[in-house]
Amino acid sequence: MGKEPVREALEALARGRWDEFVKAVTSIRINTWEDAVTATMDAIASGTSILLDDIRDLGRLDRPHHWIWGLLLVLAGIFLLPLLVIYYGDWSGAGR
């Protein structure tokens, strides 16, 4: 999984350029379940940093604030991480 599409997607999301965001997200390729787990942990970490960066606006809904996107990333990561580990996790190392 390359880092460039993820970085491009986050930058497009921060700028509010939805067409660039969708293009970057659709270009992300995840080849193994380890890549998926890593991407999910990255989503949790990125979402947490975005949420904390905009903490002074927490609760304001007058426009799309960064804390909203951070919260969505964190919640998606928290929801997906256990599913990926339980469903795809092959802890014995077989089948790689």
Number of C-alpha atoms within 10 A of each C-alpha: 15 11 9 12 18 20 13 16 23 17 15 18 18 15 11 12 12 13 11 17 21 13 14 20 15 11 14 15 13 14 9 12 15 16 14 19 21 15 18 22 18 16 22 22 16 18 24 19 17 21 23 16 13 14 13 10 15 13 10 11 9 7 7 10 18 21 23 20 18 23 19 17 23 24 15 15 21 15 12 15 19 14 13 15 15 10 10 14 14 13 8 7 7 6 5 6
